[in-house]
Amino acid sequence: MTSPWASRLATAAARRVAVTAAVAAADPSLPADVITAAVPVCARTTTSPTSA
């Protein structure tokens, strides 16, 4: 049986990967450190990072 915490951590990790890819695709000229800084904020929202 999978722990609820393990499931939440896996979901959060997958969300961070998806948001990082979306931000990088939206503006490839952004430096990696800017994308990395933006991901925790965007990953906590339920809206698309490009709609904010």
C-alpha positions in Angstrom: 0.0 0.0 0.0 1.3 3.4 -0.9 1.5 6.0 1.8 -0.6 9.1 1.2 2.5 11.2 1.6 4.4 9.3 -1.0 1.5 9.9 -3.4 1.5 13.6 -2.7 5.2 13.9 -3.1 5.1 12.1 -6.4 2.2 14.3 -7.6 4.1 17.4 -6.6 7.3 16.3 -8.3 5.3 15.5 -11.5 3.7 18.9 -11.3 7.0 20.7 -11.0 8.4 18.8 -14.0 5.4 19.7 -16.1 5.4 23.4 -15.0 9.2 23.7 -15.7 8.7 22.3 -19.2 5.7 24.6 -19.8 7.6 27.7 -18.6 10.7 26.8 -20.6 8.6 26.1 -23.8 6.7 29.4 -23.3 9.9 31.5 -23.3 13.1 29.7 -24.2 15.1 32.9 -23.7 14.5 32.8 -19.9 17.6 31.9 -17.9 17.4 28.5 -16.1 17.6 30.2 -12.6 14.5 32.3 -13.4 12.6 29.3 -14.5 13.7 27.4 -11.4 12.6 30.3 -9.1 9.2 30.5 -10.9 8.3 26.8 -10.7 7.5 26.6 -6.9 5.0 29.5 -7.3 3.4 28.2 -10.4 3.2 24.6 -9.3 1.1 25.6 -6.3 -1.6 27.2 -8.4 -4.4 25.5 -10.3 -4.1 27.8 -13.3 -1.7 27.6 -16.2 1.6 29.5 -15.7 0.9 31.3 -18.9 -2.6 32.5 -17.9 -1.4 34.3 -14.8 
